[in-house]
Amino acid sequence: MTDDVPPSPAEPPATRLWPTVLGGWMLAALVLCLAFAGAIASLRFPDPDDAMRLLEVRDWLGGQSWWDVGQHRLNGGDFAMHWSRLVDLPIAAAMLVLDPFFAPAAADRIAMTVVPLLTLFALMALAADLTRRVSDVERAKLALLLAPLSIPIVYQMRPLRIDHHGWQVVLAMAATTLLVGRPTARNGMLAGLALAALVTISLEGLPVAVAITAVAALAWAWEPSRRAFLMGLASSFFAAAVLLHVATRGPGMFAAVCDAVSPAWLAMLGVAAVGLSIATQFGARSLAIRFGALAVAGLACAATLLLVAPDCLRGPFATLDPLVYRIWYQNVPEGLPIWRQDGGWAAMTMGFPIVGLIGTGLAWHRAERAAKMRWAILLAILVFASALSLLVMRTGATANALALPGGAWALLAMLERTRRIGPVLVRTLATAGALLAASPGLVAGALFAATPGSASHPSTSTPSLPPCQGVADVRALAQLPASTLFAPIDVTPEIVAMTHHHAIAGGYHRNTHALHRVIAGFTDTPDVARVNIAASGATYLVACPGAIEMDIYRDEAPSGLWARLDRGERFAWLTPVPITGSPVLAWRVNNSSRTPLSGAPVRP
């Protein structure tokens, strides 16, 4: 941690934070490893994307091109992906280091445990440094200890969570930490590099990156002496984004896409760099003129995107097939607003940011001179991230991370009051109350877990069909000979990552035709679905009773294929195949007959 903010005489130097950072992280890592030991042993992924990420890394290490992130075991080998190789690098590096010393299965598990925990370490260190820069070392220690008490943060950095979201949180925190430090060109360039990596990993980080850049620009307008930082950030952001794009996309660097960094987005960043450079020439003019110059630069960026790629203004999901958008995308929780979430998850996501907003606001109000500016910068970014979390839940972890300094400030303020309470019992209860008040998301999580039926989706499937409840249920499909499975979207990553099978589609939006085929196959009438399934080339149709996805299909199409199979109906073109020891249902697709069979409900 760079000591950009000189400590006061009564304050220990930044290096004194490292023992607390290391100790706090080691304790958090131990607790998480113990809590998720069963998941690590059975390789029970937190999310289908983690299974797909593992497969992507394995394919790369197995010889697939660095520039080819497509999944060739889906949709007949034609399944495009928009992911970045940057996230694959630490996972692959860990596997290569561990491979000479451990069996492949053990090396995979260790790598997928260590890498997320290292992102947690980076986040805790940044939380401490950010808090020290805006406040003091005492609150910095509280901030890093509050980090592993935030459920949205822990979820993105727990063992086996190897997808990109944890790195996005870390990079956003790194850029913010640099922004509240000394406004030097070096810090600006480092912040720009962090933002370039953030958007390269996933373009869903662009709103936060734009917000951080905008706050840096507004800070310059208020204090023209911050010009060096702003110029370093803008130029580095653009240059690093170009270099990372060329390095990670290679021959596909000129593809006109809206869901990842592309020439259109790079053009916008280039115009932003030039526009900000011109705007800062007005540093000696009035505040109003400086704000006006920034407004012109912002309008130039928007105009560039409008002229070069107007479709990108509609968002990456605007081209989704209507059926796919309604049944699939509108049921992906992480992309939905907070009011579409379960109440418990909403409270866990937004509880701590609210505390952080209150603490940050009070700290800004009471701060003086340079500290007031640093708190103002953090408050502006936190307000944006919290507002964005209301619209898109996946931003919740970033908002929780940015709330740590304000949460630590509020916690210490409460603890200082409790210390003045005389009676020991009352003081102890007040201290416990302060800790609970500073971590409302954790309290909400405990209540959520204690509520019967809240931890899982309440299935209403036919009782005669036992529900799928574990990874072993899906992995039992390995009993079938290697073939192509027409499987539900959500379990497809698990199937292709952990068995020898191919499948049709996972939940990745570039493949709207394949997604439509799977959804239509389960929701169309049996005769129409048969044509769709046969055209996919699948040998088997498989289903997972009780899964949220299957219940959606049944509820959306009561006369559709899955709804009728769920009721126990049989069809001549589907031959039941038993899957020993698993509630997963499987049928061999037989194209020789269209005649439905009648009879009593039968479970294969």
C-alpha positions in Angstrom: 0.0 0.0 0.0 1.6 3.3 -1.1 1.6 5.9 1.6 0.1 8.7 -0.5 -1.5 10.4 2.5 1.1 11.4 5.1 0.1 10.1 8.5 -0.5 12.5 11.4 2.0 12.4 14.3 -0.4 10.3 16.4 -1.1 7.9 13.5 0.9 4.8 12.7 2.4 4.6 9.2 0.6 2.6 6.5 3.0 -0.3 6.8 1.5 -1.0 10.3 -1.7 -2.1 8.5 -0.1 -5.1 6.9 -0.2 -7.4 10.0 -3.9 -6.7 10.4 -4.5 -7.2 6.6 -2.6 -10.6 6.6 -4.2 -11.7 9.9 -7.7 -10.7 8.9 -7.4 -12.4 5.5 -6.0 -15.6 6.9 -8.8 -15.8 9.4 -11.4 -15.1 6.7 -9.8 -17.6 4.3 -9.8 -20.3 7.0 -13.4 -19.8 7.8 -14.4 -19.8 4.2 -12.5 -23.0 3.4 -14.1 -24.7 6.4 -17.6 -23.4 5.5 -17.3 -24.6 1.9 -15.2 -27.7 2.4 -18.0 -29.9 1.2 -18.5 -27.8 -2.0 -14.7 -27.9 -2.7 -14.6 -31.7 -2.2 -17.5 -32.3 -4.5 -16.7 -29.4 -6.9 -20.1 -27.8 -6.3 -19.9 -24.6 -8.2 -21.7 -21.4 -6.8 -22.9 -20.6 -10.3 -23.0 -22.2 -13.8 -20.6 -19.6 -15.0 -17.9 -21.0 -12.8 -18.2 -24.4 -14.3 -18.0 -22.8 -17.8 -15.0 -20.8 -16.7 -13.2 -24.0 -15.6 -14.0 -25.6 -19.0 -12.7 -22.6 -20.8 -9.4 -22.7 -18.9 -9.1 -26.5 -19.5 -9.7 -26.1 -23.2 -7.1 -23.4 -23.4 -4.5 -25.4 -21.5 -5.5 -28.3 -23.8 -4.5 -26.5 -26.9 -7.4 -24.2 -27.8 -6.2 -20.9 -29.2 -5.7 -17.9 -26.8 -7.9 -15.9 -29.1 -10.6 -18.5 -29.3 -12.9 -18.4 -26.3 -15.8 -20.1 -28.0 -17.2 -23.3 -26.6 -16.9 -26.1 -29.1 -18.9 -28.7 -27.2 -22.1 -26.7 -27.5 -24.4 -26.2 -30.5 -22.4 -28.4 -32.8 -19.1 -26.5 -32.2 -20.6 -23.1 -33.0 -21.1 -21.4 -29.7 -19.6 -17.9 -29.4 -18.5 -16.4 -26.0 -17.8 -12.8 -25.1 -15.5 -13.6 -22.2 -11.9 -12.4 -21.7 -8.8 -14.4 -21.3 -7.5 -12.1 -18.6 -9.6 -13.9 -16.0 -8.3 -17.2 -17.3 -4.7 -16.2 -16.6 -4.5 -16.6 -12.8 -6.5 -19.8 -12.8 -4.3 -21.3 -15.5 -1.1 -20.2 -13.8 -2.2 -21.7 -10.5 -3.1 -25.0 -12.3 0.3 -25.1 -14.1 2.2 -24.4 -10.8 0.3 -27.1 -8.9 0.2 -29.7 -11.6 3.7 -31.2 -11.0 2.8 -31.8 -7.3 -0.8 -32.9 -7.3 -3.2 -35.0 -9.2 -5.2 -33.0 -11.8 -8.4 -33.2 -9.7 -6.6 -31.9 -6.6 -4.8 -29.2 -8.6 -8.0 -27.9 -10.0 -9.6 -27.7 -6.6 -6.7 -26.0 -5.0 -6.4 -23.5 -7.8 -10.2 -22.7 -7.7 -9.9 -22.2 -3.9 -6.7 -20.1 -3.9 -7.5 -17.7 -6.8 -10.8 -16.4 -5.4 -9.3 -16.0 -1.9 -6.4 -14.0 -3.4 -9.0 -11.6 -4.9 -10.4 -11.3 -1.3 -7.0 -10.5 0.0 -6.6 -7.8 -2.7 -10.0 -6.4 -1.8 -9.2 -6.3 2.0 -5.9 -4.6 1.4 -7.5 -2.0 -0.9 -10.3 -1.5 1.6 -7.8 -0.8 4.3 -5.7 1.5 2.1 -8.7 3.4 0.8 -10.0 4.0 4.3 -6.6 5.1 5.5 -6.4 7.6 2.8 -9.8 9.2 3.5 -9.6 8.7 7.3 -7.1 7.0 9.6 -5.5 3.7 10.4 -7.9 2.7 13.2 -10.9 2.9 10.8 -8.8 1.2 8.1 -8.5 -1.8 10.3 -12.2 -1.9 10.9 -12.9 -1.6 7.1 -10.8 -4.6 6.2 -12.5 -6.7 8.9 -15.9 -5.6 7.7 -15.1 -6.8 4.2 -15.6 -10.6 4.8 -18.8 -9.8 6.7 -20.4 -8.5 3.5 -22.3 -11.4 1.8 -22.2 -9.9 -1.7 -18.4 -9.5 -1.4 -17.9 -13.0 0.0 -20.2 -14.6 -2.6 -18.0 -13.2 -5.4 -14.7 -14.2 -3.7 -15.5 -17.5 -2.0 -13.8 -20.8 -2.9 -14.7 -22.0 -6.4 -16.1 -18.6 -7.5 -13.7 -18.3 -10.4 -15.8 -16.1 -12.7 -14.9 -12.5 -13.4 -17.0 -10.6 -10.9 -14.5 -10.6 -8.0 -11.8 -9.1 -10.2 -14.1 -6.4 -11.3 -14.7 -5.4 -7.7 -11.0 -5.3 -7.0 -10.2 -3.2 -10.1 -12.9 -0.7 -9.3 -11.6 -0.4 -5.7 -8.0 0.0 -7.0 -9.0 2.9 -9.3 -11.0 4.6 -6.5 -8.1 4.2 -4.0 -5.7 5.8 -6.5 -8.3 8.6 -7.2 -8.4 9.7 -3.5 -4.6 9.6 -3.2 -2.1 12.1 -4.5 -3.3 13.6 -7.8 -0.1 12.7 -9.6 0.3 11.5 -13.2 1.6 8.2 -12.0 -1.4 7.5 -9.9 -3.7 8.6 -12.8 -2.0 6.2 -15.2 -2.3 3.3 -12.7 -6.0 4.2 -12.3 -6.5 4.2 -16.0 -4.8 0.8 -16.3 -7.1 -0.6 -13.7 -10.2 0.8 -15.5 -8.9 -0.6 -18.8 -8.5 -4.1 -17.3 -12.0 -3.7 -15.7 -13.8 -3.1 -19.0 -11.6 -5.7 -20.9 -12.7 -8.4 -18.4 -16.3 -7.5 -19.0 -18.0 -4.5 -20.5 -20.6 -4.6 -17.7 -17.9 -2.7 -15.8 -18.1 0.3 -18.1 -20.7 2.2 -16.2 -18.6 2.1 -13.0 -15.4 3.0 -15.1 -17.2 5.9 -16.7 -18.4 7.1 -13.2 -14.9 7.0 -11.8 -13.5 8.9 -14.8 -16.3 11.5 -14.5 -15.7 12.0 -10.8 -12.0 12.5 -11.6 -12.9 15.1 -14.2 -15.3 16.9 -11.8 -12.6 16.9 -9.1 -10.2 18.6 -11.6 -12.9 21.2 -12.4 -13.1 21.9 -8.7 -9.3 21.8 -8.2 -7.4 22.4 -11.4 -4.2 21.3 -9.7 -5.5 17.7 -10.3 -4.9 18.0 -14.1 -1.9 15.6 -14.1 -4.0 12.8 -12.5 -6.9 13.3 -15.0 -4.6 13.3 -18.0 -2.8 10.3 -16.8 -6.0 8.4 -16.2 -7.6 9.4 -19.6 -4.6 8.6 -21.7 -3.8 5.4 -19.8 -7.4 4.2 -19.9 -7.5 4.6 -23.7 -4.0 3.2 -24.5 -4.2 0.3 -22.1 -7.7 -0.6 -23.4 -6.4 -0.7 -27.0 -3.4 -2.8 -26.1 -5.4 -5.3 -24.0 -8.0 -5.5 -26.8 -5.4 -6.4 -29.4 -3.7 -8.8 -27.0 -6.9 -10.7 -26.0 -8.8 -10.6 -29.3 -6.1 -10.9 -31.9 -7.6 -11.6 -35.3 -11.1 -10.8 -34.0 -10.1 -7.3 -32.8 -12.2 -5.6 -35.5 -15.4 -7.4 -34.8 -18.3 -5.0 -34.5 -19.8 -6.1 -31.2 -21.6 -4.2 -28.4 -21.1 -6.6 -25.5 -17.3 -6.4 -25.2 -14.6 -3.9 -26.0 -14.6 -3.3 -29.7 -13.5 -0.5 -32.2 -16.6 1.5 -31.4 -16.0 1.6 -27.6 -12.3 2.3 -28.2 -13.2 5.2 -30.4 -15.3 6.6 -27.6 -12.5 6.2 -25.1 -10.1 7.9 -27.6 -12.5 10.9 -28.0 -12.8 11.0 -24.2 -9.0 11.2 -23.8 -8.7 14.0 -26.5 -11.8 15.8 -25.1 -10.5 15.8 -21.5 -7.1 17.0 -22.7 -8.7 19.9 -24.5 -11.0 20.6 -21.5 -8.1 20.9 -19.1 -6.6 23.7 -21.2 -9.3 25.9 -19.5 -7.9 25.3 -16.1 -7.2 29.0 -15.5 -10.8 30.0 -16.4 -13.8 30.1 -14.2 -15.5 27.1 -12.6 -18.5 27.4 -14.9 -16.3 27.3 -18.0 -14.4 24.3 -16.7 -17.7 22.5 -16.2 -18.8 23.6 -19.6 -15.7 22.2 -21.2 -16.3 18.8 -19.5 -19.9 18.8 -20.7 -18.7 19.3 -24.3 -16.2 16.4 -23.9 -19.0 14.2 -22.6 -21.3 15.1 -25.5 -18.5 14.4 -28.0 -18.1 10.8 -26.5 -21.9 10.2 -26.8 -21.9 11.6 -30.3 -19.0 9.3 -31.3 -20.8 6.2 -30.2 -24.1 7.4 -31.8 -22.3 7.8 -35.1 -20.1 4.8 -35.1 -22.3 2.2 -33.4 -25.8 3.5 -32.7 -27.1 0.0 -31.9 -24.7 -0.2 -28.9 -26.8 2.5 -27.2 -29.6 0.0 -26.9 -27.5 -2.3 -24.8 -26.0 -5.8 -25.4 -29.3 -7.6 -24.9 -31.5 -5.6 -27.3 -31.0 -8.1 -30.1 -32.2 -11.1 -28.1 -35.0 -13.1 -29.6 -38.3 -12.2 -27.9 -38.8 -15.7 -26.5 -35.3 -15.8 -25.1 -35.6 -12.3 -23.6 -38.9 -13.1 -21.9 -38.2 -16.6 -20.6 -34.5 -16.6 -20.1 -33.1 -13.1 -19.6 -36.0 -11.8 -17.6 -35.3 -14.6 -15.1 -31.6 -14.1 -14.6 -31.4 -12.6 -11.1 -28.1 -10.8 -11.4 -29.2 -8.7 -14.3 -32.5 -7.7 -12.7 -33.4 -4.6 -10.6 -33.5 -4.9 -6.8 -37.4 -4.9 -6.7 -37.4 -8.1 -8.8 -35.2 -9.9 -6.2 -36.2 -12.0 -3.2 -36.6 -9.7 -0.2 -33.7 -11.4 1.7 -31.3 -11.0 -1.2 -32.3 -7.4 -1.7 -31.6 -6.7 2.0 -28.3 -8.4 1.9 -27.3 -6.5 -1.2 -28.3 -3.0 -0.2 -28.1 -3.1 3.6 -24.4 -2.3 3.9 -24.3 0.3 1.1 -27.0 2.3 3.0 -24.8 2.2 6.1 -21.8 3.2 4.0 -23.7 6.1 2.4 -24.7 7.4 5.8 -21.2 7.1 7.2 -19.5 8.5 4.2 -21.9 11.5 4.1 -21.4 12.2 7.8 -17.6 11.9 7.4 -17.6 14.3 4.5 -19.8 16.8 6.5 -17.3 16.7 9.4 -14.1 16.6 7.4 -12.0 19.7 6.7 -9.7 20.8 3.8 -8.1 18.0 1.8 -9.9 15.2 3.7 -13.2 16.8 2.8 -12.3 16.5 -0.9 -11.3 12.8 -0.6 -14.5 11.9 1.2 -16.5 13.9 -1.5 -14.8 11.8 -4.3 -15.6 8.6 -2.5 -19.2 9.7 -1.8 -19.9 10.5 -5.4 -18.6 7.1 -6.6 -20.5 5.3 -3.9 -23.8 7.1 -4.7 -23.5 6.0 -8.3 -22.6 2.4 -7.5 -25.4 2.1 -5.0 -27.9 3.6 -7.5 -26.7 1.2 -10.2 -27.1 -1.7 -7.8 -30.8 -0.8 -7.5 -31.1 -1.3 -11.3 -28.7 -4.2 -11.7 -28.0 -6.5 -8.8 -24.6 -7.7 -10.0 -23.2 -4.3 -9.1 -24.0 -4.9 -5.5 -20.6 -6.3 -4.6 -18.9 -3.2 -5.9 -21.2 -1.0 -4.0 -20.6 -3.0 -0.8 -16.8 -2.7 -1.3 -17.0 1.1 -1.8 -19.1 1.4 1.3 -16.4 -0.1 3.5 -14.7 3.2 4.5 -18.0 4.8 5.4 -19.2 1.7 7.2 -15.9 1.7 9.2 -16.3 5.4 10.0 -19.9 4.8 11.3 -18.9 1.7 13.3 -16.1 3.5 15.1 -18.4 6.4 15.8 -20.8 4.0 17.4 -18.1 2.1 19.3 -16.7 5.4 20.7 -20.1 6.1 22.2 -20.5 2.6 23.7 -17.1 2.9 25.4 -18.5 5.8 27.5 -21.3 3.6 28.9 -20.7 2.7 32.5 -22.4 -0.7 33.3 -20.5 -3.5 31.7 -23.6 -5.5 30.6 -25.2 -2.4 29.0 -21.8 -1.6 27.3 -21.5 -5.1 26.0 -25.0 -5.1 24.6 -24.5 -1.7 23.0 -21.2 -2.9 21.4 -23.0 -5.9 20.0 -25.7 -3.7 18.7 -23.2 -1.4 17.0 -21.6 -4.3 15.2 -25.0 -5.5 14.0 -26.0 -2.1 12.9 -22.8 -1.8 10.9 -23.4 -5.0 9.1 -27.1 -5.2 8.3 -26.5 -7.4 5.2 -25.1 -10.1 7.4 -28.1 -9.8 9.8 -30.4 -10.1 6.8 -28.5 -13.1 5.5 -28.8 -14.9 8.9 -32.5 -14.2 9.0 -32.8 -15.3 5.4 -31.0 -18.6 6.1 -33.2 -19.2 9.1 -36.4 -18.7 7.3 -37.8 -22.1 6.1 -37.8 -22.4 2.3 -35.9 -19.2 1.7 -32.6 -20.9 0.8 -33.9 -22.6 -2.3 -36.5 -22.2 -4.9 -39.8 -23.8 -3.7 -40.6 -26.3 -6.4 -44.2 -27.3 -7.2 -43.2 -30.3 -9.4 -45.2 -33.5 -9.3 -44.3 -35.3 -6.0 -43.7 -38.5 -8.0 -40.7 -36.9 -9.7 -38.0 -36.3 -7.1 -36.3 -33.0 -7.6 -32.6 -32.5 -8.6 -30.9 -31.2 -5.5 -27.1 -31.7 -6.0 -24.3 -31.7 -8.6 -24.2 -35.5 -8.4 -27.7 -35.6 -9.8 -26.5 -34.0 -13.1 -23.1 -35.6 -13.2 -24.9 -39.0 -13.1 -25.5 -38.4 -16.8 -22.0 -39.6 -17.4 -23.6 -43.1 -17.3 -24.8 -42.4 -20.8 -22.5 -43.0 -23.8 -20.8 -39.8 -25.0 -23.4 -38.0 -27.1 -25.2 -34.7 -27.5 -27.8 -33.9 -24.9 -30.7 -31.6 -25.3 -30.5 -30.2 -21.8 -31.9 -27.3 -19.8 -29.8 -24.1 -20.1 -28.8 -23.8 -16.5 -27.3 -27.3 -16.1 -25.6 -27.3 -19.4 -22.3 -25.8 -18.1 -22.2 -28.5 -15.4 -22.8 -31.2 -18.0 -20.1 -30.1 -20.5 -17.6 -29.3 -17.7 -18.0 -32.5 -15.7 -19.0 -35.2 -18.1 -18.0 -36.3 -21.6 -21.2 -35.0 -23.3 -21.9 -32.3 -25.7 -25.0 -30.1 -25.4 -26.9 -27.3 -27.2 -26.9 -24.1 -25.2 -25.8 -22.5 -22.0 -27.0 -19.1 -20.7 -24.8 -16.9 -22.9 -26.5 -14.2 -24.9 -24.5 -14.2 -28.1 -26.1 -17.5 -29.0 -29.8 -16.5 -29.3 -30.6 -19.1 -31.9 -29.3 -22.0 -29.7 -31.0 -20.5 -26.7 -34.3 -20.2 -28.6 -34.0 -23.8 -29.7 -33.7 -25.1 -26.2 -36.4 -23.0 -24.7 -38.8 -23.8 -27.6 -37.9 -27.4 -27.3 -39.2 -27.5 -23.7 -42.2 -25.1 -24.2 -43.6 -25.9 -27.7 -46.3 -28.6 -28.1 -44.8 -32.1 -28.4 -45.1 -32.3 -32.2 -43.4 -29.0 -32.8 -40.8 -29.6 -30.1 -39.9 -32.9 -31.7 -38.9 -31.2 -34.9 -36.8 -28.7 -33.0 -35.1 -31.3 -30.9 -34.4 -33.6 -33.9 -32.9 -30.6 -35.8 -30.5 -30.0 -33.0 -28.8 -33.4 -33.5 -29.3 -34.4 -29.9 -29.3 -38.1 -29.0 -30.9 -37.7 -25.6 -33.4 -35.3 -24.1 -32.7 -34.7 -20.4 -34.6 -32.7 -17.7 -34.0 -31.8 -14.1 -37.3 -31.9 -12.2 -37.8 -29.2 -9.6 -35.2 -26.8 -11.0 -36.3 -23.2 -11.3 -35.8 -23.3 -15.1 -38.0 -26.3 -15.5 -40.8 -24.8 -13.4 -40.6 -21.7 -15.5 -41.1 -23.8 -18.7 -44.0 -25.6 -17.1 -45.7 -22.5 -15.9 -45.1 -20.6 -19.2 -46.4 -23.4 -21.4 -48.9 -25.7 -19.6 -49.4 -27.6 -22.9 -45.7 -27.7 -23.8 -43.5 -30.7 -24.0 -42.0 -30.4 -20.5 -45.3 -29.7 -18.8 -46.7 -32.8 -20.3 -43.7 -34.9 -19.5 -43.7 -33.6 -16.0 -47.3 -34.8 -15.7 -46.1 -38.3 -16.7 -47.3 -38.4 -20.3 -45.3 -40.6 -22.8 -44.5 -40.1 -26.5 -43.3 -42.7 -28.9 -40.4 -40.6 -30.1 -39.0 -40.4 -26.6 -37.7 -43.7 -25.1 -37.2 -43.4 -21.3 -33.6 -44.2 -20.2 -33.0 -44.9 -16.4 -30.2 -42.8 -14.7 -29.2 -44.9 -11.7 -29.1 -43.0 -8.4 -30.3 -39.7 -9.8 -33.7 -38.0 -10.2 -32.5 -36.6 -13.6 -34.8 -37.7 -16.3 -33.5 -38.9 -19.7 -35.1 -40.0 -23.0 -33.5 -41.3 -26.1 -34.7 -39.3 -29.1 -36.3 -41.6 -31.6 -37.2 -40.0 -34.9 -39.0 -43.0 -36.4 -42.4 -42.2 -35.0 -44.6 -39.2 -34.3 -47.4 -41.1 -32.6 -48.0 -40.3 -28.9 -48.5 -43.2 -26.6 -51.2 -43.1 -23.9 -51.0 -44.7 -20.6 -50.4 -44.2 -16.9 -47.7 -41.7 -15.9 -44.3 -43.3 -16.1 -41.0 -42.3 -14.5 -38.0 -43.6 -16.4 
